[in-house]
């Protein structure tokens, strides 16, 4: 009972009590209470390296994701038993991402024009659902999930929209196989926006870079090459995510057997563990003035240490063989979104809130953008006649 009370307290007071903050400079291994079990938290570069090198027989990536996302209760048991979407992203989406650039850019910018302010968001519903479900011990999770889980209905809505297109593509692919022909028709910005709105002067260098790239690319931002030239945008987004990532933790795993770290500490089997992401990102050994937002910190570091990179001092996207497979896609999409905002709008906070970045909300290890701040977007006349 004491552990359960402690867990609930941590869930709702996390910015002051969650170990990622308390132990930002700790190089050890510690544990924190969840409502139904202990979570082991790993800190320090050597322990992260140990975790990276562990085999599939020792730790389970999918078991960790199941706990983090309440996957069994939100998506169904098959989500854990057959996570087919992960290899699909790795093998097909990433390798063919450049084929989708023009379509993604056109659709995304059209959505900005038509749908700014829309409250429907699949990712937010998944995050909200897992936060509520994980407040309860395992015996109650299935019951709670039935009351709060909106994912199945959202999936059905998505099927209604994209289902016919998927079926059409399947038929085309099958026809191509039968005829032996080649089938040619191949199928968390808010935090960054708050940094921009809190200091509108940051838009100037971002805009200058964008305009220079557009001039080089003849007004076309749809290629991967063009987006890769946005060094300041990449650094801006990485710095925002370093300080305001979606989670204070990363690299969630479940132990399949007792595992021993190089420090001699042994973690038993059937234990959920993770790495302290924010603690790593706030460590002065990794970053000078680590608590300060320096948008140009990574401008000259290259792609190997860019927004979508995974290193021992930047683990927002995980680490090792199971690092986030969709990170390059996410980076591309976020750059396009920020590019549209910077080019088309002047951004600032509501006059009553200016000069102070809206504080994030913590629930357990999740970092949520402020939900009450008002960001003002004023259309820029300078680009009114440019077709982008």
C-alpha positions as CSV (number, residue, x, y, z in Angstrom):
1,X,0.0,0.0,0.0
2,X,2.9,2.4,0.9
3,X,4.4,1.7,-2.5
4,X,1.1,2.4,-4.3
5,X,0.7,5.7,-2.4
6,X,4.3,6.7,-3.3
7,X,3.7,5.8,-6.9
8,X,0.6,7.9,-7.2
9,X,2.4,10.9,-5.5
10,X,5.3,10.6,-8.0
11,X,2.8,10.3,-10.9
12,X,1.3,13.7,-10.2
13,X,4.3,15.5,-8.7
14,X,6.9,14.2,-11.1
15,X,8.8,17.4,-11.9
16,X,10.0,17.5,-8.3
17,X,10.3,13.8,-7.5
18,X,10.9,11.8,-10.6
19,X,14.5,10.4,-10.5
20,X,15.4,11.8,-13.9
21,X,15.5,15.2,-12.2
22,X,16.7,14.2,-8.7
23,X,19.6,12.2,-10.1
24,X,20.6,14.2,-13.1
25,X,24.3,13.7,-12.2
26,X,24.1,10.2,-10.7
27,X,26.0,7.5,-12.6
28,X,24.2,4.6,-10.8
29,X,21.1,2.4,-11.0
30,X,18.1,3.1,-8.9
31,X,14.4,2.3,-8.7
32,X,11.1,4.1,-8.4
33,X,7.7,2.8,-7.4
34,X,5.0,2.2,-10.0
35,X,1.5,1.3,-8.8
36,X,2.0,-2.4,-9.3
37,X,5.8,-2.9,-9.5
38,X,9.2,-1.3,-9.3
39,X,10.8,0.5,-12.3
40,X,14.6,0.3,-12.5
41,X,16.2,3.5,-13.9
42,X,19.7,3.4,-15.4
43,X,22.0,6.5,-15.4
44,X,25.5,7.3,-16.6
45,X,27.3,6.7,-19.9
46,X,28.8,3.3,-18.9
47,X,25.5,1.9,-17.8
48,X,23.9,3.2,-21.0
49,X,26.6,1.5,-23.0
50,X,26.0,-1.8,-21.1
51,X,22.3,-1.5,-21.9
52,X,23.0,-0.9,-25.6
53,X,25.1,-4.1,-25.8
54,X,22.6,-6.4,-24.2
55,X,21.2,-9.2,-26.4
56,X,17.7,-10.0,-27.3
57,X,17.9,-13.0,-25.0
58,X,18.6,-10.7,-22.0
59,X,16.2,-7.8,-22.5
60,X,13.0,-7.3,-24.5
61,X,12.3,-4.0,-26.4
62,X,8.7,-5.0,-27.1
63,X,8.1,-5.8,-23.5
64,X,9.3,-2.4,-22.5
65,X,7.2,-0.7,-25.1
66,X,4.1,-2.6,-23.8
67,X,4.6,-1.2,-20.3
68,X,5.4,2.3,-21.5
69,X,2.4,2.6,-23.8
70,X,0.0,0.2,-22.0
71,X,0.1,-1.5,-25.4
72,X,-1.8,-4.6,-24.5
73,X,-4.7,-2.6,-23.1
74,X,-4.8,0.1,-25.8
75,X,-3.9,-1.7,-29.0
76,X,-4.6,-5.4,-28.1
77,X,-2.3,-8.3,-27.3
78,X,-1.3,-8.7,-30.9
79,X,0.5,-5.3,-30.6
80,X,3.1,-7.0,-28.4
81,X,3.0,-10.5,-29.9
82,X,3.4,-9.3,-33.5
83,X,4.7,-5.7,-33.7
84,X,4.8,-5.9,-37.5
85,X,4.8,-2.1,-37.9
86,X,8.3,-1.6,-36.5
87,X,10.1,-3.7,-39.2
88,X,7.8,-2.1,-41.8
89,X,9.0,1.3,-40.9
90,X,12.6,0.2,-40.9
91,X,12.6,-1.8,-44.1
92,X,10.2,0.2,-46.3
93,X,9.3,3.7,-45.0
94,X,12.9,4.8,-44.2
95,X,14.4,3.4,-47.3
96,X,11.8,5.0,-49.6
97,X,11.2,8.2,-47.6
98,X,12.5,10.5,-50.4
99,X,9.7,9.2,-52.7
100,X,7.1,10.6,-50.3
101,X,8.7,14.1,-49.7
102,X,6.6,16.1,-52.2
103,X,3.3,14.5,-51.2
104,X,4.1,14.9,-47.5
105,X,5.0,18.5,-47.9
106,X,2.0,19.5,-50.0
107,X,-0.5,17.6,-47.7
108,X,1.1,18.9,-44.5
109,X,1.1,22.6,-45.6
110,X,-2.5,22.3,-46.8
111,X,-3.4,20.9,-43.4
112,X,-1.8,23.9,-41.7
113,X,-3.9,26.2,-43.8
114,X,-7.1,24.3,-43.2
115,X,-6.8,22.7,-39.8
116,X,-4.9,24.9,-37.3
117,X,-6.6,24.6,-34.0
118,X,-8.1,21.1,-34.6
119,X,-8.3,19.2,-31.3
120,X,-8.2,15.6,-32.8
121,X,-4.8,14.0,-32.4
122,X,-4.1,10.3,-32.4
123,X,-0.8,10.6,-30.6
124,X,-2.3,12.7,-27.8
125,X,-5.1,10.1,-27.3
126,X,-2.5,7.3,-27.0
127,X,-0.4,9.3,-24.5
128,X,-3.5,10.3,-22.5
129,X,-4.8,6.8,-22.4
130,X,-1.5,5.2,-21.3
131,X,-1.1,7.8,-18.5
132,X,-4.4,7.0,-17.0
133,X,-4.2,3.3,-17.4
134,X,-0.7,3.1,-15.9
135,X,-2.0,4.9,-12.7
136,X,-3.6,1.6,-11.7
137,X,-2.2,-1.8,-10.7
138,X,-2.3,-4.6,-13.4
139,X,-5.5,-6.2,-12.1
140,X,-7.5,-3.0,-12.7
141,X,-5.8,-1.9,-16.0
142,X,-8.2,-3.9,-18.3
143,X,-11.2,-2.3,-16.6
144,X,-9.8,1.2,-16.8
145,X,-8.8,0.7,-20.4
146,X,-12.4,-0.1,-21.4
147,X,-13.5,3.3,-19.9
148,X,-10.8,5.6,-21.3
149,X,-9.3,3.9,-24.4
150,X,-10.2,5.8,-27.5
151,X,-7.6,4.2,-29.8
152,X,-9.9,1.5,-31.4
153,X,-12.4,4.1,-32.5
154,X,-9.6,6.3,-33.9
155,X,-8.2,3.4,-35.8
156,X,-11.6,2.7,-37.3
157,X,-11.9,6.4,-38.3
158,X,-8.5,6.2,-40.0
159,X,-9.5,3.0,-41.8
160,X,-12.5,4.7,-43.2
161,X,-10.2,7.4,-44.6
162,X,-7.2,5.4,-45.8
163,X,-8.7,2.0,-46.2
164,X,-9.8,2.3,-49.8
165,X,-6.4,3.6,-50.8
166,X,-4.7,0.7,-49.0
167,X,-6.9,-1.8,-50.8
168,X,-6.3,-0.1,-54.1
169,X,-2.5,-0.3,-53.6
170,X,-2.7,-3.9,-52.6
171,X,-4.6,-4.7,-55.8
172,X,-2.0,-2.8,-57.9
173,X,0.8,-4.7,-56.2
174,X,-0.8,-8.0,-56.8
175,X,-1.5,-7.2,-60.4
176,X,2.1,-6.1,-60.8
177,X,3.3,-9.4,-59.4
178,X,1.0,-11.4,-61.7
179,X,2.1,-9.5,-64.8
180,X,5.8,-9.3,-63.6
181,X,5.6,-5.5,-64.2
182,X,7.3,-3.0,-61.9
183,X,4.8,-1.1,-59.8
184,X,6.0,2.5,-59.9
185,X,3.3,4.1,-57.6
186,X,5.1,3.6,-54.3
187,X,3.2,4.4,-51.7
188,X,6.6,17.3,-30.6
189,X,6.5,20.7,-32.5
190,X,4.5,22.5,-29.7
191,X,7.5,22.6,-27.4
192,X,9.6,24.1,-30.2
193,X,6.9,26.6,-31.0
194,X,6.8,27.8,-27.3
195,X,10.6,28.5,-27.5
196,X,10.0,30.5,-30.7
197,X,7.0,32.4,-29.3
198,X,8.9,33.2,-26.0
199,X,11.7,34.7,-28.1
200,X,10.5,35.8,-31.5
201,X,13.9,37.1,-32.5
202,X,14.9,33.4,-33.0
203,X,12.8,33.3,-36.1
204,X,15.1,35.7,-37.9
205,X,18.1,33.3,-38.4
206,X,15.7,30.4,-39.1
207,X,13.9,32.4,-41.7
208,X,17.2,33.6,-43.3
209,X,18.4,30.0,-43.6
210,X,15.1,28.9,-45.1
211,X,15.1,31.7,-47.6
212,X,18.7,30.9,-48.6
213,X,17.9,27.2,-49.1
214,X,14.8,28.0,-51.1
215,X,16.9,30.2,-53.4
216,X,19.4,27.4,-53.9
217,X,16.6,24.8,-54.5
218,X,14.6,27.1,-56.8
219,X,11.8,27.4,-54.3
220,X,11.5,23.6,-53.7
221,X,11.7,22.2,-50.2
222,X,10.4,18.8,-51.1
223,X,13.7,17.0,-51.5
224,X,15.6,15.3,-48.7
225,X,18.7,17.3,-49.8
226,X,16.9,20.6,-49.3
227,X,15.7,19.7,-45.8
228,X,19.1,18.4,-44.8
229,X,20.5,21.9,-45.5
230,X,18.4,23.4,-42.6
231,X,21.2,23.1,-40.1
232,X,19.8,25.8,-37.8
233,X,16.4,24.3,-37.9
234,X,17.8,20.9,-37.0
235,X,19.8,22.3,-34.1
236,X,16.8,24.3,-32.8
237,X,14.6,21.2,-32.8
238,X,17.3,19.0,-31.2
239,X,17.8,21.6,-28.4
240,X,14.1,21.9,-27.8
241,X,13.8,18.1,-27.5
242,X,16.9,17.8,-25.3
243,X,15.1,20.0,-22.7
244,X,11.5,19.2,-23.4
245,X,11.3,15.7,-24.9
246,X,8.1,13.7,-24.6
247,X,9.5,11.6,-21.8
248,X,12.0,12.0,-19.0
249,X,13.0,8.5,-19.6
250,X,14.0,6.5,-22.7
251,X,15.1,3.0,-23.8
252,X,12.3,1.1,-22.0
253,X,13.1,-2.6,-21.7
254,X,11.9,-5.7,-19.9
255,X,14.5,-8.1,-18.5
256,X,14.1,-11.7,-19.7
257,X,16.8,-13.1,-17.3
258,X,18.9,-11.7,-14.5
259,X,21.3,-9.1,-16.1
260,X,24.5,-7.7,-14.5
261,X,25.9,-4.3,-15.4
262,X,29.6,-3.5,-15.5
263,X,29.3,-1.8,-12.1
264,X,28.4,-5.3,-10.6
265,X,24.7,-4.4,-10.0
266,X,22.3,-7.2,-11.0
267,X,18.7,-6.7,-12.0
268,X,16.4,-9.7,-11.7
269,X,14.3,-11.1,-14.5
270,X,10.8,-9.8,-15.4
271,X,11.8,-6.3,-14.4
272,X,11.0,-3.1,-16.3
273,X,13.9,-0.8,-16.7
274,X,14.7,2.4,-18.6
275,X,17.3,5.1,-18.9
276,X,17.1,8.6,-17.5
277,X,16.9,10.7,-20.7
278,X,16.4,14.2,-19.1
279,X,19.0,13.4,-16.5
280,X,21.4,12.6,-19.3
281,X,20.4,15.8,-21.2
282,X,20.9,18.0,-18.1
283,X,24.3,16.6,-17.2
284,X,26.9,19.3,-17.2
285,X,29.5,16.7,-18.3
286,X,27.5,16.3,-21.5
287,X,26.4,19.9,-22.2
288,X,27.9,23.2,-21.0
289,X,25.2,25.3,-19.3
290,X,22.9,22.3,-19.7
291,X,19.8,23.8,-18.3
292,X,19.9,26.7,-20.8
293,X,18.2,26.7,-24.1
294,X,20.8,27.3,-26.8
295,X,19.1,26.9,-30.1
296,X,22.4,26.9,-32.1
297,X,24.3,24.4,-29.9
298,X,24.5,21.7,-32.6
299,X,24.7,23.8,-35.8
300,X,28.3,22.7,-36.5
301,X,28.2,19.2,-35.2
302,X,26.9,17.5,-38.4
303,X,24.3,14.8,-39.0
304,X,25.9,12.3,-36.8
305,X,25.0,14.5,-33.8
306,X,21.8,16.0,-35.3
307,X,18.2,16.0,-34.3
308,X,17.6,12.4,-35.4
309,X,20.9,11.1,-34.0
310,X,21.3,8.6,-31.1
311,X,24.4,9.0,-28.9
312,X,25.2,8.3,-25.3
313,X,24.6,12.0,-24.4
314,X,21.4,12.4,-26.5
315,X,18.9,9.5,-26.1
316,X,15.6,11.2,-26.9
317,X,15.1,8.6,-29.7
318,X,16.6,5.7,-27.7
319,X,19.8,3.9,-28.4
320,X,21.2,0.8,-30.0
321,X,19.5,-1.6,-32.4
322,X,16.0,-0.7,-31.1
323,X,16.3,3.1,-31.4
324,X,13.2,4.8,-32.7
325,X,12.8,3.5,-36.3
326,X,10.7,6.5,-37.4
327,X,13.0,9.2,-36.1
328,X,14.1,10.3,-39.6
329,X,10.5,10.6,-40.7
330,X,9.7,12.5,-37.6
331,X,12.6,14.9,-38.1
332,X,11.6,15.5,-41.7
333,X,8.0,16.2,-40.8
334,X,8.8,18.5,-37.9
335,X,11.3,20.5,-40.0
336,X,8.6,21.0,-42.6
337,X,6.0,22.1,-40.0
338,X,8.4,24.6,-38.4
339,X,9.4,25.8,-41.9
340,X,5.8,26.6,-42.8
341,X,5.3,28.4,-39.5
342,X,8.5,30.5,-39.8
343,X,7.9,31.4,-43.4
344,X,4.2,32.2,-43.1
345,X,3.8,33.7,-39.6
346,X,5.2,35.9,-37.0
347,X,4.9,34.0,-33.7
348,X,4.6,35.4,-30.2
349,X,3.0,34.7,-26.9
350,X,-0.1,36.4,-25.6
351,X,0.9,39.9,-24.2
352,X,0.2,38.8,-20.7
353,X,2.6,35.9,-21.0
354,X,5.5,37.4,-23.1
355,X,9.1,36.8,-22.2
356,X,8.5,33.6,-20.2
357,X,8.3,30.2,-21.9
358,X,5.1,28.3,-20.9
359,X,6.1,25.7,-18.3
360,X,5.5,22.1,-19.2
361,X,3.2,19.8,-17.2
362,X,4.6,16.6,-15.7
363,X,2.6,13.4,-15.2
364,X,4.9,10.5,-14.1
365,X,7.8,10.4,-16.7
366,X,5.7,12.2,-19.4
367,X,6.4,15.8,-20.2
368,X,3.4,17.5,-21.7
369,X,3.4,20.9,-23.4
370,X,1.5,23.6,-21.5
371,X,-2.1,23.4,-22.4
372,X,-3.3,26.8,-21.4
373,X,-0.7,29.1,-23.0
374,X,-1.9,31.3,-26.0
375,X,0.4,31.5,-29.0
376,X,-0.4,34.2,-31.5
377,X,0.3,33.7,-35.2
378,X,0.1,36.7,-37.5
379,X,0.3,36.2,-41.2
380,X,3.4,37.6,-42.9
381,X,2.6,39.8,-46.0
382,X,6.2,39.4,-47.3
383,X,5.5,35.9,-48.6
384,X,1.9,36.4,-49.7
385,X,2.7,36.1,-53.4
386,X,5.2,33.2,-53.1
387,X,4.0,29.7,-54.0
388,X,5.6,27.3,-51.5
